[in-house]
């Protein structure tokens, strides 16, 4: 597991400290190391150094690295620890007999021999006291591995600490790949899409954004299940990847939407690409023995004619899909002429202010279940709009409009007020239950956010540890640290801070360890096929281990299956929420649900980590 290898690698640095005595080595071997080392490992390593010599020897012998010493004047390796054979295949005597140059030549893969020797010679010739060298090397059996060498010089002696970091490096590469790609289709994800579009805009290149939506795709999911639906998306992605050679980028934009970016302004060529995209989509698919036909609708927005930001171009290509559907067309370019969809959106947007004034927005609550005790350990408040004409609207129907309407901060205040009031109402009913609410990144740019929450908590006599704010992973890391100060203020206030949809964005572990996070929520895309997808199982286990090492709670979202719950228990996940237990419900129904729950509630009132 990634976490285990990371901890072993940090141990490597500690061992370097022991060998070099007065010359500590503070060189990280990977971004993950930096994140983990900062969470208390340094203190533990210092304790190791202070151990009696016998204890130190015991720790050295049991460590997953091997140590060696090189005499610069004698030009020979004088000392090698016994672990060398386990790690490289070469026994200590073999390494001493070969000497440094022959050892590097024997173990270096491809053309890295001269590079590794050059790095070592440069270090010996320099005035530096410590450095780090990474090489692709071969074990005695001929297996190619990645080795990390921590070098520390004292006088004519060079101490070396060598470990195999192959899996750490591979795990880091995998995380980087997952941050930029959609896991289901392996196409670029929305974050990568927006980055490429932004780059083309900065270069002032003309290009077109083609957004494809699969008509009535929801029916496939509802009638045939998500496994068939996912298989359809994977097959389509494969066709697009192999059939659209002229595309600048192919990405998955949303559940049933794909985006193709085509450079150049030629309308005819763009329409030809759209036609080929439609043909690839309409060709019958064979999924689990079924012959399926899907029908696409394609909307096109052009730069610079239809917008000058990624958000505008993507939004207008999506509006173009609505225009195409209205006009019964398969493909259409965005038109600025008003249409019924745009008018409807404008009307809905204009009603948001009144909706806030008249109390039409509310929170519905979905319980979080402690997997160890089966007790209710909290709830997430999810926004709903009880529209006077349209009935209950979900967040996907109105949240973007709330942001565009200029009412988002008022809406945020309402969400905070409602969530904290719910804590008070539940407590008065005999059920002290922490509540969390999801806020967009825009909320954390408000410097008064902590003060607002603090005053609201006091007004309702609610303790800070009973309230948690959630932010999606993509929102959190898109803002590049602009909201770090506000997060620290919330943490000092005593609130919990949760990262929602964890694993779907582009997390930086360095950024993660800098923020006072208390909870990671595993996105449902990793959970729904947990027992059938080995990769999902590995990722979920690694995230749980990482969260545990950092002192964070973990909650799995979207749980709908009893077998998955048992797997999550085995992996050490602390809590779950999902339709298996309950759908989101109004506060009055939620309180009734809590009162009837056999295991009752179980909350640690001394900390914001409730699970």
C-alpha positions in Angstrom: 0.0 0.0 0.0 1.1 3.5 -0.8 1.1 4.6 2.9 3.2 1.7 4.0 5.9 2.4 1.4 5.8 6.1 2.3 6.4 5.4 6.0 9.2 3.0 5.1 10.8 5.7 2.9 10.6 8.2 5.7 12.4 5.7 7.9 15.2 5.9 5.3 15.8 9.5 6.2 15.9 8.7 9.9 18.5 6.0 9.2 20.6 8.5 7.4 20.5 10.7 10.5 21.8 7.8 12.6 24.7 7.2 10.2 25.8 10.8 9.7 25.6 11.6 13.4 26.1 15.3 13.4 25.0 16.0 9.8 21.2 15.4 9.6 19.6 14.7 6.2 16.3 16.4 5.5 15.8 15.3 2.0 12.3 14.1 1.0 12.2 11.2 -1.5 8.7 11.9 -2.8 5.8 14.4 -2.4 4.0 11.8 -0.3 7.0 11.7 2.1 6.9 15.5 2.6 3.2 15.3 3.5 3.6 12.4 5.9 6.8 13.6 7.5 5.2 16.8 8.6 2.6 15.0 10.7 4.8 14.1 13.6 7.2 11.7 12.1 10.2 14.0 12.6 9.7 13.9 16.4 9.6 10.1 16.3 12.8 10.0 14.3 14.5 12.3 16.8 13.5 9.8 19.5 15.2 7.0 17.5 18.4 9.0 17.4 18.3 9.4 21.1 18.0 5.7 21.8 20.9 3.8 23.4 23.4 2.3 21.0 22.0 -1.3 21.4 18.5 -0.1 20.6 19.8 1.9 17.6 21.6 -1.2 16.2 18.4 -3.2 16.6 16.4 -0.5 14.7 19.1 -0.4 12.0 19.0 -4.1 11.5 15.2 -4.2 11.2 14.9 -1.2 8.9 13.9 -1.8 5.2 17.1 -0.2 3.9 20.8 -1.0 3.7 23.7 1.2 4.7 27.2 1.5 3.4 30.3 3.6 3.8 32.8 4.7 1.2 36.4 5.8 2.0 37.2 8.6 -0.5 40.9 8.4 0.1 41.1 4.6 -0.2 38.6 4.7 -3.0 36.8 1.6 -1.7 33.6 0.6 0.0 34.5 -0.3 3.6 31.2 -1.2 5.2 27.9 -2.7 4.0 24.9 -3.8 6.1 23.4 -7.2 5.8 20.1 -5.9 4.2 22.0 -5.3 0.9 21.3 -8.8 -0.2 17.6 -8.7 0.4 17.2 -5.4 -1.4 19.7 -5.8 -4.4 20.5 -9.5 -4.4 24.2 -8.8 -3.7 25.7 -9.9 -0.4 27.8 -7.3 1.6 31.0 -9.1 0.7 30.1 -9.0 -3.1 29.5 -5.3 -2.9 32.8 -4.6 -1.0 34.7 -6.8 -3.5 33.2 -5.2 -6.6 34.0 -1.7 -5.5 31.8 1.4 -6.2 32.5 1.7 -10.0 31.9 -2.0 -10.7 28.9 -2.0 -8.4 27.2 0.8 -10.3 28.1 -0.7 -13.7 26.7 -4.0 -12.6 23.4 -2.7 -11.2 22.8 0.4 -13.4 20.1 -0.2 -16.1 20.5 1.0 -19.7 22.5 4.2 -19.8 22.2 5.3 -16.2 25.6 3.9 -15.2 27.6 7.0 -16.3 24.9 9.2 -14.9 25.0 7.6 -11.5 28.8 7.6 -11.3 28.9 11.3 -12.4 26.4 12.3 -9.7 28.5 10.4 -7.1 31.8 11.9 -8.3 30.3 15.4 -8.4 29.1 15.0 -4.8 32.5 13.7 -3.6 34.3 16.6 -5.3 31.9 19.2 -3.9 31.7 20.9 -0.5 28.2 19.6 0.1 27.6 17.5 3.2 24.5 15.7 2.0 22.6 15.0 -1.2 20.1 12.5 -2.7 20.6 10.4 -5.9 17.8 8.4 -7.6 18.8 5.7 -10.2 17.1 3.1 -12.3 19.0 0.0 -11.3 19.1 -3.8 -11.8 19.0 -6.3 -9.0 21.3 -9.3 -9.2 18.5 -11.3 -10.7 18.1 -8.7 -13.4 14.9 -7.0 -12.2 14.7 -3.3 -12.9 14.0 -1.2 -9.8 14.2 2.4 -8.7 16.7 3.0 -5.9 17.0 6.1 -3.7 20.5 6.8 -2.3 20.9 9.3 0.6 24.5 10.5 0.7 26.1 12.2 3.7 29.8 13.2 3.9 31.9 13.7 6.9 35.6 14.2 6.2 36.8 11.5 3.9 33.9 9.2 4.7 30.7 9.1 2.6 27.8 7.4 4.2 25.1 6.0 2.0 21.6 4.9 2.8 19.9 3.0 -0.1 16.3 1.8 -0.4 14.0 0.5 -3.1 11.4 3.2 -3.8 9.9 1.7 -6.9 6.4 1.4 -5.5 6.5 4.8 -4.0 7.4 6.3 -7.3 4.8 4.2 -9.2 2.1 5.2 -6.7 3.0 8.9 -7.1 2.8 8.5 -10.9 -0.5 6.8 -10.6 -1.9 9.5 -8.4 -0.8 12.2 -10.9 -2.4 10.2 -13.7 -5.7 9.8 -11.8 -5.7 13.6 -11.0 -5.9 14.3 -14.8 -8.0 11.5 -16.1 -11.5 10.2 -15.7 -11.2 6.8 -13.9 -14.1 5.1 -15.7 -13.1 6.0 -19.3 -9.4 6.9 -18.9 -10.1 10.1 -21.0 -9.1 13.5 -19.7 -11.3 14.7 -16.9 -13.0 18.0 -16.5 -10.0 19.6 -14.8 -7.7 18.7 -17.6 -10.2 19.8 -20.1 -10.5 23.3 -18.6 -6.7 23.6 -18.4 -6.3 22.8 -22.1 -9.0 25.2 -23.1 -7.5 27.9 -20.9 -4.1 27.3 -22.5 -5.5 27.7 -26.0 -7.3 30.9 -25.0 -4.0 32.3 -23.5 -2.3 31.4 -26.9 -5.2 33.2 -28.6 -5.8 30.2 -30.9 -9.1 29.7 -32.6 -10.8 26.4 -31.7 -14.1 24.8 -31.2 -15.6 22.9 -28.2 -17.9 20.0 -29.2 -20.0 18.7 -26.4 -21.8 15.4 -26.9 -24.8 14.3 -24.8 -26.2 10.8 -25.0 -30.0 11.1 -25.3 -32.0 9.3 -22.6 -28.9 7.8 -21.1 -30.5 7.9 -17.7 -32.9 5.3 -18.9 -30.1 2.9 -19.6 -28.9 3.2 -16.0 -32.4 2.9 -14.6 -33.5 -0.1 -16.7 -30.3 -2.0 -17.1 -28.1 -0.9 -14.2 -25.0 1.1 -13.7 -22.7 -1.8 -14.9 -24.3 -1.7 -18.4 -24.3 2.1 -18.4 -20.6 2.2 -17.4 -19.7 -0.4 -20.1 -21.5 1.8 -22.7 -19.4 4.9 -21.6 -16.1 2.9 -21.7 -16.9 1.5 -25.2 -17.7 5.0 -26.5 -14.6 6.4 -25.0 -12.5 3.7 -26.7 -14.2 4.6 -30.1 -13.6 8.3 -29.7 -9.9 7.8 -28.7 -9.2 5.6 -31.8 -11.5 7.3 -34.3 -10.9 11.0 -33.8 -7.2 11.4 -34.6 -7.5 15.1 -35.4 -8.9 16.1 -32.0 -6.8 18.3 -29.7 -8.4 16.7 -26.7 -11.1 14.2 -25.9 -12.6 14.4 -22.3 -15.4 13.1 -20.2 -17.3 16.2 -19.0 -20.1 14.7 -16.9 -22.0 11.4 -16.5 -23.3 11.2 -20.1 -21.4 14.1 -21.7 -18.1 14.0 -23.6 -16.2 17.0 -25.0 -13.9 17.1 -28.0 -11.7 20.2 -28.6 -10.8 20.8 -32.3 -8.2 23.5 -33.2 -8.9 25.8 -36.1 -11.9 28.0 -37.1 -13.0 26.2 -40.3 -16.7 25.5 -39.8 -16.8 22.7 -42.4 -14.0 20.8 -40.8 -15.6 21.2 -37.4 -19.0 19.9 -38.7 -17.1 16.9 -40.3 -15.6 16.1 -36.9 -19.0 16.4 -35.3 -20.5 14.0 -37.9 -17.8 11.5 -37.3 -18.3 11.8 -33.6 -22.1 11.2 -34.1 -21.3 8.2 -36.3 -19.0 6.6 -33.8 -21.7 7.1 -31.1 -24.6 5.7 -33.2 -22.9 2.5 -34.3 -24.4 -0.3 -32.3 -22.7 -1.4 -29.1 -22.6 -4.9 -27.7 -22.7 -4.9 -23.9 -23.1 -8.1 -21.9 -24.7 -9.8 -24.8 -27.1 -6.9 -25.6 -27.2 -4.9 -28.8 -27.6 -1.3 -27.8 -28.1 1.8 -29.9 -27.5 5.3 -28.4 -28.4 8.6 -30.0 -26.2 11.7 -29.5 -26.8 15.4 -29.6 -23.8 17.7 -30.2 -23.5 21.4 -29.3 -20.6 23.5 -30.5 -19.2 26.7 -29.1 -16.3 28.6 -30.8 -13.5 30.7 -29.5 -13.4 33.7 -29.6 -16.9 34.1 -31.0 -18.9 32.5 -28.2 -16.8 33.2 -25.1 -13.3 34.0 -23.7 -13.2 31.6 -20.7 -13.4 27.8 -20.3 -16.5 28.1 -18.2 -18.3 30.3 -20.7 -17.4 28.1 -23.7 -18.4 24.9 -21.9 -21.6 26.4 -20.7 -22.5 27.6 -24.2 -21.7 24.3 -25.8 -24.1 22.8 -23.3 -26.8 25.4 -24.2 -26.2 24.5 -27.8 -27.2 21.0 -27.0 -30.5 22.3 -25.6 -31.0 24.4 -28.7 -30.3 21.3 -30.9 -32.9 19.3 -29.0 -35.5 22.0 -29.3 -34.9 22.3 -33.1 -34.7 18.4 -33.5 -31.1 18.7 -34.8 -28.3 16.3 -34.2 -25.6 19.0 -34.3 -25.7 22.8 -33.9 -23.5 25.7 -33.1 -24.4 27.9 -30.2 -26.7 30.7 -31.0 -27.1 33.9 -29.0 -30.7 34.2 -30.0 -33.0 33.6 -27.0 -34.6 30.2 -26.7 -37.0 28.5 -24.3 -34.2 26.8 -22.3 -32.3 30.1 -21.8 -35.4 32.0 -20.9 -36.3 29.3 -18.4 -32.8 29.5 -16.8 -33.1 33.3 -16.7 -36.5 33.0 -15.1 -35.2 30.5 -12.5 -32.2 32.7 -11.8 -34.4 35.7 -11.2 -36.5 33.8 -8.7 -33.6 32.9 -6.5 -33.6 36.2 -4.5 -37.3 35.7 -3.7 -36.7 32.1 -2.9 -34.2 33.1 -0.2 -36.5 35.8 1.1 -39.6 33.5 1.3 -37.8 30.5 2.8 -38.1 28.3 -0.2 -34.6 26.9 0.2 -34.1 24.2 2.9 -31.8 21.4 3.9 -32.6 17.7 3.8 -30.5 15.4 6.0 -28.8 12.1 5.2 -27.5 10.2 8.2 -23.8 9.1 8.5 -23.5 5.7 10.1 -20.6 4.6 12.3 -19.4 1.3 10.8 -18.0 0.1 14.2 -21.1 0.6 16.2 -23.9 0.9 13.6 -25.0 4.1 15.4 -25.9 7.4 13.8 -22.8 9.6 14.1 -23.9 12.6 12.2 -25.7 13.9 9.1 -25.1 15.9 6.0 -27.4 18.7 5.2 -28.2 18.8 1.4 -29.8 21.8 -0.2 -33.3 21.6 -1.8 -35.4 24.3 -3.4 -39.1 23.9 -2.7 -40.1 25.9 -5.8 -43.8 27.1 -5.8 -44.4 25.9 -9.4 -41.7 23.3 -10.1 -41.8 21.4 -6.8 -38.6 20.1 -5.2 -35.5 21.0 -7.1 -32.1 19.3 -6.5 -28.8 21.2 -6.3 -27.8 20.4 -9.9 -30.9 22.3 -11.0 -30.1 25.6 -9.2 -26.6 25.9 -7.6 -24.9 27.2 -10.7 -27.7 29.7 -11.1 -27.3 30.8 -7.5 -23.7 31.6 -8.2 -24.6 33.5 -11.4 -27.4 35.4 -9.7 -25.0 37.2 -7.3 -26.9 35.8 -4.3 -24.4 33.1 -3.4 -23.2 34.7 -0.2 -26.8 35.2 1.0 -27.5 31.6 0.1 -24.4 30.4 2.0 -25.6 32.3 5.1 -28.9 30.6 4.8 -27.3 27.2 4.5 -25.1 27.8 7.6 -28.0 29.2 9.6 -30.3 26.3 8.7 -27.6 23.6 9.4 -26.7 25.0 12.8 -30.3 25.5 13.7 -30.9 21.8 12.9 -28.2 20.8 15.4 -30.1 22.7 18.0 -33.4 21.2 17.1 -32.0 17.7 17.2 -30.4 18.3 20.6 -33.7 19.6 22.0 -35.3 16.4 20.7 -32.8 14.4 22.7 -30.4 13.6 19.9 -27.1 15.6 19.9 -26.1 15.0 16.3 -23.3 16.9 14.4 -24.4 18.3 11.1 -22.2 19.1 8.0 -23.0 21.3 5.1 -21.3 21.5 1.7 -20.0 25.0 0.7 -18.5 25.9 -2.6 -15.0 27.4 -2.9 -16.6 30.8 -3.4 -17.8 30.7 0.2 -14.2 30.4 1.6 -13.1 33.5 -0.2 -15.4 35.4 2.1 -13.1 36.7 4.9 -16.1 37.0 7.3 -17.1 33.3 7.0 -15.6 32.3 10.3 -17.1 35.2 12.1 -20.5 34.5 10.6 -20.4 30.8 11.7 -19.2 31.8 15.1 -22.0 34.3 15.7 -24.6 31.8 14.4 -23.3 29.0 16.7 -23.6 31.3 19.7 -27.1 32.4 18.7 -28.3 28.8 18.8 -26.1 27.7 21.7 -24.4 25.1 19.6 -20.8 24.0 20.2 -18.4 24.4 17.3 -17.5 20.7 17.3 -21.1 19.9 16.3 -20.8 21.6 12.9 -18.6 20.6 9.9 -18.1 22.4 6.6 -17.5 20.3 3.5 -15.8 21.4 0.3 -15.3 19.2 -2.8 -11.8 18.1 -3.6 -11.9 19.9 -7.0 -13.0 23.2 -5.5 -10.4 22.9 -2.7 -7.4 22.5 -4.9 -8.6 24.7 -7.8 -8.3 27.8 -5.6 -4.5 27.4 -5.1 -4.5 28.3 -1.5 -6.6 31.4 -1.6 -8.8 30.2 1.2 -6.1 28.7 3.5 -6.5 31.6 6.0 -10.2 31.1 6.3 -9.7 27.3 6.8 -7.3 28.0 9.6 -9.8 30.4 11.2 -12.5 27.7 11.0 -10.2 25.2 12.5 -9.3 27.5 15.4 -13.0 28.0 16.0 -13.3 24.3 16.6 -15.2 23.3 13.4 -14.7 20.1 11.5 -13.4 20.5 7.9 -14.3 17.7 5.4 -13.1 17.1 1.9 -16.0 15.8 -0.2 -15.8 13.6 -3.3 -12.2 12.8 -2.4 -10.2 11.1 -5.2 -12.0 12.8 -8.1 -10.0 16.0 -8.3 -6.3 16.7 -8.4 -5.2 16.6 -4.8 -1.7 17.7 -3.8 -0.6 15.8 -0.7 1.6 18.8 0.2 -1.5 21.0 0.1 -3.5 18.4 2.0 -1.1 18.3 4.9 -1.1 22.1 5.0 -4.8 22.4 5.6 -6.5 21.5 9.0 -8.7 18.8 7.5 -10.5 16.4 9.8 -12.4 14.2 7.4 -12.1 12.6 3.9 -15.2 11.5 2.1 -14.6 8.8 -0.5 -16.4 9.6 -3.7 -19.1 7.1 -4.7 -17.4 6.4 -8.0 -14.8 4.4 -6.0 -17.5 2.7 -3.9 -20.2 1.4 -6.2 -18.0 -1.4 -7.8 -15.6 -1.8 -4.8 -16.1 -5.6 -4.8 -15.6 -6.0 -8.6 -12.8 -3.5 -9.4 -9.4 -4.4 -7.8 -8.1 -0.9 -8.6 -11.0 0.7 -6.6 -10.2 -1.6 -3.7 -6.5 -0.6 -3.7 -7.3 3.1 -3.9 -9.9 3.0 -1.2 -7.5 1.1 1.1 -4.7 3.6 0.5 -6.9 6.6 1.2 -8.2 5.0 4.4 -4.6 4.3 5.5 -3.5 7.8 4.5 -6.4 9.4 6.4 -5.7 7.3 9.5 -2.1 8.2 9.5 -3.0 11.9 9.3 -5.7 11.6 12.0 -8.6 12.0 9.7 -12.0 10.3 9.7 -13.1 8.5 6.5 -16.6 8.3 5.2 -17.7 6.3 2.1 -20.5 8.0 0.1 -23.2 6.5 -2.1 -23.3 3.1 -0.3 -26.1 1.0 -1.6 -25.0 -2.5 -1.0 -24.6 -4.7 2.2 -21.6 -6.5 0.7 -19.8 -3.3 0.1 -20.4 -2.3 3.7 -18.7 -5.5 4.9 -15.8 -4.7 2.6 -15.5 -1.2 4.0 -15.5 -2.5 7.5 -12.7 -4.9 6.6 -10.7 -2.0 5.1 -11.0 0.1 8.2 -13.4 2.7 6.9 -14.9 4.6 9.8 -18.4 5.6 8.4 -20.8 5.5 5.5 -23.7 7.3 4.1 -26.0 6.3 1.2 -29.3 5.0 0.1 -28.7 1.6 1.7 -29.5 3.3 5.0 -31.6 6.3 4.0 -32.2 9.0 1.4 -31.9 12.7 2.3 -35.1 13.8 4.1 -36.6 16.9 5.7 -35.6 17.6 9.3 -38.8 16.4 10.9 -38.6 13.1 9.1 -34.9 12.8 9.9 -35.6 13.2 13.7 -38.3 10.5 13.4 -35.7 8.3 11.6 -33.2 8.9 14.4 -35.7 8.1 17.1 -36.5 4.7 15.4 -32.9 3.8 14.7 -32.1 0.6 16.7 -28.6 1.5 17.6 -29.4 5.1 18.4 -26.7 7.8 18.2 -23.1 7.8 19.3 -21.2 11.1 19.2 -17.9 12.2 20.8 -18.7 15.7 21.9 -15.0 16.4 22.7 -13.9 16.5 19.1 -15.2 17.5 15.6 -14.2 14.0 14.4 -17.5 12.2 15.2 -16.8 8.8 13.8 
